[in-house]
């Protein structure tokens, strides 16, 4: 079974670059990679928080959160 | 020809986790992935800086730097 990787972003320039370079560079034979725009899909923010996501862009690989650079804090997206 | 991805780290816990999860999850059919321990191999710090690396762990994918979480600043590694 494939492992799950979720790329959370908010459309920021850093996010777009991280998606194109990092998320798309994952081994798609090992991972199902989902991309979630938290600015548009606010219902997924809680799920991201539970996975340990503090800022976007972030990549949750097999449950472990990795923050890439620093884009926008989740607190700001809730406003 | 394969693209080049370099994972720079300094042996910190965040670095080890990022290497195991992010660097090793890249598509190795597309990328030659090199891991560089900047704490041990200080001669590579300049190269990392030129690529735009400000902190480790960082992944330079095809020349573009992506910082993962925040571990140790390059300035601290020079001490």
Backbone of each chain as nested JSON, in Angstrom:
{
  "chains": [
    {"id": "A", "residues": [
      {"number": 1, "name": "UNK", "atoms": {"N": [0.843, -1.189, 0.0], "CA": [0.0, 0.0, 0.0], "C": [0.883, 1.246, 0.0]}},
      {"number": 2, "name": "UNK", "atoms": {"N": [0.449, 2.228, -0.736], "CA": [1.237, 3.463, -0.79], "C": [1.13, 4.237, 0.516]}},
      {"number": 3, "name": "UNK", "atoms": {"N": [2.2, 4.921, 0.851], "CA": [2.175, 5.826, 1.99], "C": [1.531, 7.133, 1.547]}},
      {"number": 4, "name": "UNK", "atoms": {"N": [1.123, 7.905, 2.529], "CA": [0.411, 9.143, 2.226], "C": [1.318, 10.344, 2.494]}},
      {"number": 5, "name": "UNK", "atoms": {"N": [1.364, 11.251, 1.547], "CA": [2.057, 12.523, 1.764], "C": [1.082, 13.638, 1.412]}},
      {"number": 6, "name": "UNK", "atoms": {"N": [0.94, 14.605, 2.304], "CA": [0.037, 15.724, 2.039], "C": [0.836, 17.012, 2.044]}},
      {"number": 7, "name": "UNK", "atoms": {"N": [0.708, 17.771, 0.991], "CA": [1.376, 19.062, 0.891], "C": [0.339, 20.149, 1.175]}},
      {"number": 8, "name": "UNK", "atoms": {"N": [0.513, 20.851, 2.301], "CA": [-0.398, 21.928, 2.675], "C": [0.206, 23.256, 2.253]}},
      {"number": 9, "name": "UNK", "atoms": {"N": [-0.602, 24.079, 1.627], "CA": [-0.079, 25.376, 1.204], "C": [-1.189, 26.412, 1.225]}},
      {"number": 10, "name": "UNK", "atoms": {"N": [-0.84, 27.623, 0.855], "CA": [-1.85, 28.678, 0.84], "C": [-1.666, 29.585, -0.368]}},
      {"number": 11, "name": "UNK", "atoms": {"N": [-1.072, 29.031, -1.416], "CA": [-0.953, 29.801, -2.653], "C": [0.133, 30.86, -2.666]}},
      {"number": 12, "name": "UNK", "atoms": {"N": [0.909, 30.95, -1.564], "CA": [1.973, 31.953, -1.508], "C": [3.094, 31.572, -2.489]}},
      {"number": 13, "name": "UNK", "atoms": {"N": [3.911, 32.547, -2.892], "CA": [4.982, 32.235, -3.851], "C": [5.91, 31.123, -3.356]}},
      {"number": 14, "name": "UNK", "atoms": {"N": [6.247, 31.166, -2.06], "CA": [7.11, 30.114, -1.514], "C": [6.409, 28.758, -1.628]}},
      {"number": 15, "name": "UNK", "atoms": {"N": [5.093, 28.775, -1.39], "CA": [4.31, 27.535, -1.472], "C": [4.354, 26.942, -2.88]}},
      {"number": 16, "name": "UNK", "atoms": {"N": [4.131, 27.802, -3.872], "CA": [4.066, 27.342, -5.256], "C": [5.397, 26.73, -5.659]}},
      {"number": 17, "name": "UNK", "atoms": {"N": [6.472, 27.4, -5.254], "CA": [7.808, 26.893, -5.57], "C": [8.068, 25.574, -4.859]}},
      {"number": 18, "name": "UNK", "atoms": {"N": [7.644, 25.486, -3.59], "CA": [7.868, 24.256, -2.83], "C": [7.049, 23.111, -3.415]}},
      {"number": 19, "name": "UNK", "atoms": {"N": [5.85, 23.43, -3.893], "CA": [5.045, 22.362, -4.488], "C": [5.707, 21.851, -5.76]}},
      {"number": 20, "name": "UNK", "atoms": {"N": [6.126, 22.78, -6.609], "CA": [6.707, 22.39, -7.889], "C": [7.991, 21.599, -7.698]}},
      {"number": 21, "name": "UNK", "atoms": {"N": [8.755, 21.962, -6.663], "CA": [10.079, 21.36, -6.51], "C": [10.136, 20.219, -5.501]}},
      {"number": 22, "name": "UNK", "atoms": {"N": [9.485, 20.392, -4.381], "CA": [9.597, 19.373, -3.34], "C": [8.47, 18.34, -3.46]}},
      {"number": 23, "name": "UNK", "atoms": {"N": [7.221, 18.807, -3.403], "CA": [6.099, 17.865, -3.421], "C": [6.103, 17.03, -4.702]}},
      {"number": 24, "name": "UNK", "atoms": {"N": [6.359, 17.668, -5.832], "CA": [6.342, 16.934, -7.104], "C": [7.563, 16.05, -7.289]}},
      {"number": 25, "name": "UNK", "atoms": {"N": [8.575, 16.235, -6.443], "CA": [9.796, 15.436, -6.581], "C": [9.782, 14.188, -5.723]}},
      {"number": 26, "name": "UNK", "atoms": {"N": [8.716, 14.014, -4.953], "CA": [8.624, 12.802, -4.13], "C": [8.421, 11.589, -5.031]}},
      {"number": 27, "name": "UNK", "atoms": {"N": [8.807, 10.473, -4.507], "CA": [8.686, 9.21, -5.232], "C": [7.209, 8.799, -5.263]}},
      {"number": 28, "name": "UNK", "atoms": {"N": [6.584, 9.007, -6.404], "CA": [5.142, 8.738, -6.503], "C": [4.834, 7.244, -6.566]}},
      {"number": 29, "name": "UNK", "atoms": {"N": [5.851, 6.428, -6.658], "CA": [5.617, 4.984, -6.559], "C": [5.444, 4.578, -5.103]}},
      {"number": 30, "name": "UNK", "atoms": {"N": [6.016, 5.369, -4.203], "CA": [5.917, 5.071, -2.767], "C": [4.808, 5.869, -2.11]}},
      {"number": 31, "name": "UNK", "atoms": {"N": [4.558, 7.085, -2.623], "CA": [3.627, 7.99, -1.955], "C": [2.461, 8.42, -2.836]}},
      {"number": 32, "name": "UNK", "atoms": {"N": [1.28, 8.434, -2.206], "CA": [0.152, 9.161, -2.766], "C": [0.305, 10.584, -2.273]}},
      {"number": 33, "name": "UNK", "atoms": {"N": [0.519, 11.533, -3.174], "CA": [0.745, 12.915, -2.759], "C": [-0.518, 13.738, -3.022]}},
      {"number": 34, "name": "UNK", "atoms": {"N": [-1.059, 14.307, -1.953], "CA": [-2.234, 15.167, -2.067], "C": [-1.814, 16.606, -1.791]}},
      {"number": 35, "name": "UNK", "atoms": {"N": [-2.367, 17.531, -2.541], "CA": [-2.074, 18.944, -2.309], "C": [-3.332, 19.623, -1.785]}},
      {"number": 36, "name": "UNK", "atoms": {"N": [-3.201, 20.308, -0.653], "CA": [-4.346, 20.959, -0.018], "C": [-4.061, 22.456, 0.132]}},
      {"number": 37, "name": "UNK", "atoms": {"N": [-4.937, 23.28, -0.424], "CA": [-4.811, 24.742, -0.315], "C": [-5.634, 25.171, 0.898]}},
      {"number": 38, "name": "UNK", "atoms": {"N": [-4.943, 25.43, 2.011], "CA": [-5.646, 25.734, 3.262], "C": [-6.331, 27.099, 3.239]}},
      {"number": 39, "name": "UNK", "atoms": {"N": [-5.888, 27.972, 2.352], "CA": [-6.557, 29.264, 2.239], "C": [-7.951, 29.086, 1.631]}},
      {"number": 40, "name": "UNK", "atoms": {"N": [-8.077, 28.133, 0.707], "CA": [-9.371, 27.877, 0.053], "C": [-10.175, 26.817, 0.783]}},
      {"number": 41, "name": "UNK", "atoms": {"N": [-9.485, 25.857, 1.372], "CA": [-10.173, 24.728, 2.008], "C": [-9.906, 24.769, 3.513]}},
      {"number": 42, "name": "UNK", "atoms": {"N": [-10.568, 25.73, 4.173], "CA": [-10.306, 25.947, 5.599], "C": [-10.767, 24.792, 6.458]}},
      {"number": 43, "name": "UNK", "atoms": {"N": [-11.622, 23.942, 5.919], "CA": [-12.095, 22.795, 6.7], "C": [-10.962, 21.796, 6.962]}},
      {"number": 44, "name": "UNK", "atoms": {"N": [-9.862, 21.919, 6.226], "CA": [-8.745, 20.994, 6.428], "C": [-7.713, 21.53, 7.427]}},
      {"number": 45, "name": "UNK", "atoms": {"N": [-7.918, 22.766, 7.925], "CA": [-6.921, 23.369, 8.822], "C": [-6.758, 22.545, 10.102]}},
      {"number": 46, "name": "UNK", "atoms": {"N": [-7.875, 22.088, 10.656], "CA": [-7.804, 21.295, 11.893], "C": [-6.983, 20.022, 11.697]}},
      {"number": 47, "name": "UNK", "atoms": {"N": [-7.244, 19.367, 10.586], "CA": [-6.496, 18.141, 10.258], "C": [-4.995, 18.445, 10.162]}},
      {"number": 48, "name": "UNK", "atoms": {"N": [-4.668, 19.581, 9.527], "CA": [-3.262, 19.97, 9.394], "C": [-2.658, 20.23, 10.773]}},
      {"number": 49, "name": "UNK", "atoms": {"N": [-3.419, 20.928, 11.614], "CA": [-2.935, 21.226, 12.96], "C": [-2.686, 19.941, 13.743]}},
      {"number": 50, "name": "UNK", "atoms": {"N": [-3.608, 18.997, 13.622], "CA": [-3.449, 17.734, 14.357], "C": [-2.196, 16.987, 13.907]}},
      {"number": 51, "name": "UNK", "atoms": {"N": [-1.822, 17.177, 12.645], "CA": [-0.616, 16.516, 12.137], "C": [0.649, 17.254, 12.575]}},
      {"number": 52, "name": "UNK", "atoms": {"N": [0.462, 18.43, 13.235], "CA": [1.626, 19.162, 13.728], "C": [2.05, 20.306, 12.834]}},
      {"number": 53, "name": "UNK", "atoms": {"N": [1.231, 20.633, 11.848], "CA": [1.573, 21.714, 10.93], "C": [1.39, 23.062, 11.627]}},
      {"number": 54, "name": "UNK", "atoms": {"N": [2.434, 23.881, 11.618], "CA": [2.389, 25.203, 12.25], "C": [2.343, 26.318, 11.226]}},
      {"number": 55, "name": "UNK", "atoms": {"N": [2.853, 26.061, 10.044], "CA": [2.913, 27.079, 8.995], "C": [2.879, 26.377, 7.647]}},
      {"number": 56, "name": "UNK", "atoms": {"N": [2.587, 27.135, 6.614], "CA": [2.642, 26.573, 5.272], "C": [3.705, 27.309, 4.462]}},
      {"number": 57, "name": "UNK", "atoms": {"N": [4.323, 26.7, 3.48], "CA": [4.089, 25.344, 3.03], "C": [4.65, 24.303, 3.999]}},
      {"number": 58, "name": "UNK", "atoms": {"N": [3.921, 23.191, 4.097], "CA": [4.373, 22.085, 4.928], "C": [4.045, 20.782, 4.222]}},
      {"number": 59, "name": "UNK", "atoms": {"N": [4.868, 19.806, 4.486], "CA": [4.68, 18.497, 3.892], "C": [4.521, 17.513, 5.042]}},
      {"number": 60, "name": "UNK", "atoms": {"N": [3.414, 16.789, 5.065], "CA": [3.233, 15.747, 6.073], "C": [3.479, 14.417, 5.384]}},
      {"number": 61, "name": "UNK", "atoms": {"N": [4.584, 13.797, 5.745], "CA": [4.969, 12.541, 5.114], "C": [4.725, 11.412, 6.086]}},
      {"number": 62, "name": "UNK", "atoms": {"N": [3.803, 10.537, 5.739], "CA": [3.518, 9.382, 6.582], "C": [3.263, 9.836, 8.028]}},
      {"number": 63, "name": "UNK", "atoms": {"N": [2.567, 10.963, 8.172], "CA": [2.184, 11.458, 9.492], "C": [3.147, 12.441, 10.138]}},
      {"number": 64, "name": "UNK", "atoms": {"N": [4.35, 12.575, 9.603], "CA": [5.347, 13.459, 10.211], "C": [5.391, 14.802, 9.468]}},
      {"number": 65, "name": "UNK", "atoms": {"N": [5.243, 15.919, 10.211], "CA": [5.198, 17.222, 9.552], "C": [6.586, 17.809, 9.289]}},
      {"number": 66, "name": "UNK", "atoms": {"N": [6.744, 18.374, 8.115], "CA": [7.98, 19.086, 7.767], "C": [7.605, 20.436, 7.196]}},
      {"number": 67, "name": "UNK", "atoms": {"N": [8.072, 21.481, 7.87], "CA": [7.779, 22.84, 7.414], "C": [8.853, 23.274, 6.45]}},
      {"number": 68, "name": "UNK", "atoms": {"N": [8.434, 23.856, 5.368], "CA": [9.378, 24.281, 4.342], "C": [9.413, 25.802, 4.342]}},
      {"number": 69, "name": "UNK", "atoms": {"N": [10.598, 26.345, 4.565], "CA": [10.738, 27.801, 4.675], "C": [9.729, 28.338, 5.664]}},
      {"number": 70, "name": "UNK", "atoms": {"N": [9.312, 29.571, 5.482], "CA": [8.198, 30.062, 6.276], "C": [7.336, 30.927, 5.406]}},
      {"number": 71, "name": "UNK", "atoms": {"N": [6.09, 30.528, 5.239], "CA": [5.179, 31.281, 4.401], "C": [4.195, 32.051, 5.245]}},
      {"number": 72, "name": "UNK", "atoms": {"N": [3.08, 31.433, 5.567], "CA": [2.014, 32.081, 6.332], "C": [1.668, 31.193, 7.513]}},
      {"number": 73, "name": "UNK", "atoms": {"N": [1.471, 31.791, 8.69], "CA": [1.11, 30.975, 9.845], "C": [-0.358, 30.561, 9.736]}},
      {"number": 74, "name": "UNK", "atoms": {"N": [-0.671, 29.394, 10.267], "CA": [-2.05, 28.907, 10.203], "C": [-2.972, 29.89, 10.913]}},
      {"number": 75, "name": "UNK", "atoms": {"N": [-2.483, 30.54, 11.965], "CA": [-3.316, 31.499, 12.688], "C": [-3.798, 32.607, 11.748]}},
      {"number": 76, "name": "UNK", "atoms": {"N": [-2.926, 33.038, 10.834], "CA": [-3.307, 34.104, 9.911], "C": [-4.369, 33.647, 8.906]}},
      {"number": 77, "name": "UNK", "atoms": {"N": [-4.33, 32.372, 8.555], "CA": [-5.3, 31.867, 7.568], "C": [-6.71, 31.823, 8.132]}},
      {"number": 78, "name": "UNK", "atoms": {"N": [-6.832, 31.768, 9.474], "CA": [-8.148, 31.674, 10.102], "C": [-8.875, 33.001, 10.129]}},
      {"number": 79, "name": "UNK", "atoms": {"N": [-8.129, 34.074, 9.921], "CA": [-8.726, 35.414, 10.022], "C": [-9.734, 35.67, 8.907]}}
    ]},
    {"id": "B", "residues": [
      {"number": 1, "name": "UNK", "atoms": {"N": [19.525, 12.942, -18.32], "CA": [20.457, 13.105, -17.201], "C": [19.683, 13.4, -15.931]}},
      {"number": 2, "name": "UNK", "atoms": {"N": [20.133, 12.818, -14.839], "CA": [19.431, 13.049, -13.582], "C": [19.662, 14.467, -13.076]}},
      {"number": 3, "name": "UNK", "atoms": {"N": [18.637, 14.987, -12.405], "CA": [18.79, 16.262, -11.726], "C": [19.485, 16.019, -10.394]}},
      {"number": 4, "name": "UNK", "atoms": {"N": [20.001, 17.107, -9.855], "CA": [20.774, 16.995, -8.623], "C": [19.964, 17.54, -7.447]}},
      {"number": 5, "name": "UNK", "atoms": {"N": [19.914, 16.782, -6.376], "CA": [19.318, 17.263, -5.133], "C": [20.344, 17.047, -4.034]}},
      {"number": 6, "name": "UNK", "atoms": {"N": [20.6, 18.092, -3.253], "CA": [21.556, 17.975, -2.156], "C": [20.846, 18.275, -0.85]}},
      {"number": 7, "name": "UNK", "atoms": {"N": [20.965, 17.352, 0.092], "CA": [20.382, 17.554, 1.417], "C": [21.499, 17.953, 2.366]}},
      {"number": 8, "name": "UNK", "atoms": {"N": [21.431, 19.194, 2.858], "CA": [22.448, 19.688, 3.794], "C": [21.915, 19.553, 5.209]}},
      {"number": 9, "name": "UNK", "atoms": {"N": [22.728, 19.028, 6.091], "CA": [22.279, 18.884, 7.473], "C": [23.47, 19.03, 8.405]}},
      {"number": 10, "name": "UNK", "atoms": {"N": [23.173, 18.897, 9.708], "CA": [24.25, 19.011, 10.689], "C": [24.068, 17.994, 11.808]}},
      {"number": 11, "name": "UNK", "atoms": {"N": [23.355, 16.921, 11.502], "CA": [23.221, 15.845, 12.477], "C": [22.218, 16.104, 13.593]}},
      {"number": 12, "name": "UNK", "atoms": {"N": [21.507, 17.242, 13.511], "CA": [20.514, 17.551, 14.553], "C": [19.322, 16.604, 14.426]}},
      {"number": 13, "name": "UNK", "atoms": {"N": [18.552, 16.443, 15.511], "CA": [17.405, 15.524, 15.438], "C": [16.431, 15.87, 14.313]}},
      {"number": 14, "name": "UNK", "atoms": {"N": [16.169, 17.164, 14.126], "CA": [15.275, 17.57, 13.034], "C": [15.878, 17.173, 11.687]}},
      {"number": 15, "name": "UNK", "atoms": {"N": [17.214, 17.324, 11.592], "CA": [17.907, 16.971, 10.344], "C": [17.753, 15.484, 10.032]}},
      {"number": 16, "name": "UNK", "atoms": {"N": [17.959, 14.655, 11.038], "CA": [17.925, 13.206, 10.844], "C": [16.527, 12.786, 10.389]}},
      {"number": 17, "name": "UNK", "atoms": {"N": [15.523, 13.369, 11.034], "CA": [14.144, 13.061, 10.671], "C": [13.832, 13.534, 9.255]}},
      {"number": 18, "name": "UNK", "atoms": {"N": [14.309, 14.727, 8.911], "CA": [14.059, 15.273, 7.572], "C": [14.767, 14.446, 6.513]}},
      {"number": 19, "name": "UNK", "atoms": {"N": [15.95, 13.951, 6.849], "CA": [16.656, 13.126, 5.867], "C": [15.894, 11.829, 5.633]}},
      {"number": 20, "name": "UNK", "atoms": {"N": [15.491, 11.191, 6.733], "CA": [14.817, 9.897, 6.626], "C": [13.491, 10.027, 5.887]}},
      {"number": 21, "name": "UNK", "atoms": {"N": [12.806, 11.154, 6.09], "CA": [11.462, 11.279, 5.537], "C": [11.388, 12.066, 4.24]}},
      {"number": 22, "name": "UNK", "atoms": {"N": [12.119, 13.153, 4.159], "CA": [11.998, 13.999, 2.969], "C": [13.04, 13.61, 1.923]}},
      {"number": 23, "name": "UNK", "atoms": {"N": [14.31, 13.668, 2.301], "CA": [15.368, 13.414, 1.314], "C": [15.248, 12.006, 0.732]}},
      {"number": 24, "name": "UNK", "atoms": {"N": [14.965, 11.039, 1.584], "CA": [14.876, 9.653, 1.094], "C": [13.59, 9.38, 0.33]}},
      {"number": 25, "name": "UNK", "atoms": {"N": [12.634, 10.314, 0.425], "CA": [11.357, 10.118, -0.269], "C": [11.342, 10.733, -1.66]}},
      {"number": 26, "name": "UNK", "atoms": {"N": [12.439, 11.38, -2.039], "CA": [12.492, 11.962, -3.379], "C": [12.563, 10.846, -4.419]}},
      {"number": 27, "name": "UNK", "atoms": {"N": [12.13, 11.188, -5.591], "CA": [12.125, 10.244, -6.696], "C": [13.569, 10.032, -7.179]}},
      {"number": 28, "name": "UNK", "atoms": {"N": [14.145, 8.909, -6.799], "CA": [15.548, 8.658, -7.119], "C": [15.77, 8.307, -8.59]}},
      {"number": 29, "name": "UNK", "atoms": {"N": [14.684, 8.143, -9.328], "CA": [14.849, 7.952, -10.773], "C": [15.072, 9.296, -11.457]}},
      {"number": 30, "name": "UNK", "atoms": {"N": [14.594, 10.362, -10.803], "CA": [14.746, 11.701, -11.369], "C": [15.95, 12.43, -10.777]}},
      {"number": 31, "name": "UNK", "atoms": {"N": [16.23, 12.128, -9.502], "CA": [17.262, 12.89, -8.798], "C": [18.403, 12.029, -8.276]}},
      {"number": 32, "name": "UNK", "atoms": {"N": [19.603, 12.556, -8.44], "CA": [20.741, 12.067, -7.686], "C": [20.719, 12.819, -6.376]}},
      {"number": 33, "name": "UNK", "atoms": {"N": [20.508, 12.116, -5.267], "CA": [20.39, 12.792, -3.983], "C": [21.687, 12.609, -3.194]}},
      {"number": 34, "name": "UNK", "atoms": {"N": [22.316, 13.73, -2.854], "CA": [23.545, 13.694, -2.062], "C": [23.243, 14.254, -0.677]}},
      {"number": 35, "name": "UNK", "atoms": {"N": [23.806, 13.645, 0.341], "CA": [23.628, 14.141, 1.698], "C": [24.953, 14.692, 2.191]}},
      {"number": 36, "name": "UNK", "atoms": {"N": [24.938, 15.938, 2.667], "CA": [26.164, 16.596, 3.122], "C": [25.991, 17.036, 4.579]}},
      {"number": 37, "name": "UNK", "atoms": {"N": [26.872, 16.579, 5.443], "CA": [26.869, 16.961, 6.863], "C": [27.779, 18.174, 7.013]}},
      {"number": 38, "name": "UNK", "atoms": {"N": [27.173, 19.355, 7.11], "CA": [27.975, 20.59, 7.119], "C": [28.763, 20.759, 8.414]}},
      {"number": 39, "name": "UNK", "atoms": {"N": [28.336, 20.081, 9.471], "CA": [29.096, 20.153, 10.713], "C": [30.433, 19.435, 10.566]}},
      {"number": 40, "name": "UNK", "atoms": {"N": [30.434, 18.35, 9.783], "CA": [31.672, 17.576, 9.578], "C": [32.444, 18.036, 8.354]}},
      {"number": 41, "name": "UNK", "atoms": {"N": [31.694, 18.501, 7.341], "CA": [32.337, 18.874, 6.085], "C": [32.168, 20.377, 5.865]}},
      {"number": 42, "name": "UNK", "atoms": {"N": [32.94, 21.136, 6.651], "CA": [32.774, 22.585, 6.62], "C": [33.193, 23.195, 5.289]}},
      {"number": 43, "name": "UNK", "atoms": {"N": [33.969, 22.456, 4.493], "CA": [34.392, 22.979, 3.194], "C": [33.207, 23.136, 2.238]}},
      {"number": 44, "name": "UNK", "atoms": {"N": [32.077, 22.521, 2.576], "CA": [30.916, 22.633, 1.687], "C": [29.977, 23.778, 2.088]}},
      {"number": 45, "name": "UNK", "atoms": {"N": [30.302, 24.469, 3.209], "CA": [29.399, 25.52, 3.689], "C": [29.24, 26.633, 2.65]}},
      {"number": 46, "name": "UNK", "atoms": {"N": [30.375, 27.016, 2.038], "CA": [30.312, 28.088, 1.036], "C": [29.405, 27.733, -0.132]}},
      {"number": 47, "name": "UNK", "atoms": {"N": [29.528, 26.509, -0.589], "CA": [28.686, 26.014, -1.691], "C": [27.214, 26.086, -1.293]}},
      {"number": 48, "name": "UNK", "atoms": {"N": [26.928, 25.685, -0.028], "CA": [25.545, 25.731, 0.456], "C": [25.046, 27.171, 0.489]}},
      {"number": 49, "name": "UNK", "atoms": {"N": [25.895, 28.068, 0.961], "CA": [25.511, 29.476, 1.029], "C": [25.229, 30.04, -0.348]}},
      {"number": 50, "name": "UNK", "atoms": {"N": [26.078, 29.671, -1.311], "CA": [25.881, 30.171, -2.674], "C": [24.554, 29.689, -3.246]}},
      {"number": 51, "name": "UNK", "atoms": {"N": [24.101, 28.506, -2.808], "CA": [22.82, 27.98, -3.289], "C": [21.636, 28.632, -2.583]}},
      {"number": 52, "name": "UNK", "atoms": {"N": [21.947, 29.463, -1.564], "CA": [20.864, 30.165, -0.867], "C": [20.469, 29.526, 0.45]}},
      {"number": 53, "name": "UNK", "atoms": {"N": [21.256, 28.552, 0.912], "CA": [20.948, 27.881, 2.171], "C": [21.266, 28.803, 3.342]}},
      {"number": 54, "name": "UNK", "atoms": {"N": [20.261, 29.004, 4.216], "CA": [20.438, 29.858, 5.387], "C": [20.49, 29.05, 6.674]}},
      {"number": 55, "name": "UNK", "atoms": {"N": [19.892, 27.88, 6.67], "CA": [19.843, 27.042, 7.866], "C": [19.769, 25.592, 7.418]}},
      {"number": 56, "name": "UNK", "atoms": {"N": [20.023, 24.7, 8.342], "CA": [19.868, 23.279, 8.039], "C": [18.811, 22.686, 8.982]}},
      {"number": 57, "name": "UNK", "atoms": {"N": [18.089, 21.662, 8.596], "CA": [18.215, 20.951, 7.327], "C": [17.648, 21.749, 6.157]}},
      {"number": 58, "name": "UNK", "atoms": {"N": [18.301, 21.595, 5.013], "CA": [17.829, 22.243, 3.795], "C": [18.033, 21.291, 2.622]}},
      {"number": 59, "name": "UNK", "atoms": {"N": [17.16, 21.435, 1.669], "CA": [17.23, 20.601, 0.479], "C": [17.39, 21.542, -0.703]}},
      {"number": 60, "name": "UNK", "atoms": {"N": [18.44, 21.347, -1.482], "CA": [18.615, 22.137, -2.699], "C": [18.242, 21.238, -3.863]}},
      {"number": 61, "name": "UNK", "atoms": {"N": [17.117, 21.556, -4.482], "CA": [16.609, 20.739, -5.581], "C": [16.829, 21.481, -6.875]}},
      {"number": 62, "name": "UNK", "atoms": {"N": [17.676, 20.905, -7.727], "CA": [17.929, 21.513, -9.033], "C": [18.287, 22.996, -8.858]}},
      {"number": 63, "name": "UNK", "atoms": {"N": [19.058, 23.293, -7.82], "CA": [19.551, 24.644, -7.597], "C": [18.684, 25.522, -6.702]}},
      {"number": 64, "name": "UNK", "atoms": {"N": [17.463, 25.102, -6.4], "CA": [16.56, 25.931, -5.586], "C": [16.57, 25.453, -4.135]}},
      {"number": 65, "name": "UNK", "atoms": {"N": [16.844, 26.381, -3.192], "CA": [16.952, 25.975, -1.791], "C": [15.596, 25.917, -1.089]}},
      {"number": 66, "name": "UNK", "atoms": {"N": [15.388, 24.865, -0.308], "CA": [14.197, 24.731, 0.527], "C": [14.635, 24.398, 1.94]}},
      {"number": 67, "name": "UNK", "atoms": {"N": [14.28, 25.29, 2.864], "CA": [14.635, 25.065, 4.261], "C": [13.54, 24.271, 4.924]}},
      {"number": 68, "name": "UNK", "atoms": {"N": [13.911, 23.289, 5.674], "CA": [12.953, 22.418, 6.34], "C": [13.017, 22.7, 7.834]}},
      {"number": 69, "name": "UNK", "atoms": {"N": [11.881, 23.072, 8.431], "CA": [11.855, 23.461, 9.841], "C": [12.955, 24.461, 10.128]}},
      {"number": 70, "name": "UNK", "atoms": {"N": [13.451, 24.479, 11.337], "CA": [14.633, 25.278, 11.592], "C": [15.517, 24.522, 12.553]}},
      {"number": 71, "name": "UNK", "atoms": {"N": [16.709, 24.209, 12.127], "CA": [17.632, 23.46, 12.962], "C": [18.724, 24.361, 13.488]}},
      {"number": 72, "name": "UNK", "atoms": {"N": [19.79, 24.497, 12.752], "CA": [20.927, 25.292, 13.185], "C": [21.297, 26.248, 12.063]}},
      {"number": 73, "name": "UNK", "atoms": {"N": [21.596, 27.494, 12.4], "CA": [21.966, 28.45, 11.358], "C": [23.389, 28.174, 10.894]}},
      {"number": 74, "name": "UNK", "atoms": {"N": [23.655, 28.46, 9.639], "CA": [24.996, 28.219, 9.089], "C": [26.027, 29.023, 9.863]}},
      {"number": 75, "name": "UNK", "atoms": {"N": [25.63, 30.202, 10.338], "CA": [26.563, 31.039, 11.097], "C": [27.069, 30.288, 12.331]}},
      {"number": 76, "name": "UNK", "atoms": {"N": [26.174, 29.53, 12.977], "CA": [26.578, 28.796, 14.18], "C": [27.542, 27.654, 13.861]}},
      {"number": 77, "name": "UNK", "atoms": {"N": [27.395, 27.072, 12.668], "CA": [28.266, 25.952, 12.3], "C": [29.701, 26.394, 12.066]}},
      {"number": 78, "name": "UNK", "atoms": {"N": [29.882, 27.684, 11.781], "CA": [31.236, 28.184, 11.483], "C": [32.052, 28.402, 12.743]}},
      {"number": 79, "name": "UNK", "atoms": {"N": [31.391, 28.445, 13.884], "CA": [32.068, 28.768, 15.144], "C": [33.027, 27.661, 15.547]}}
    ]}
  ]
}
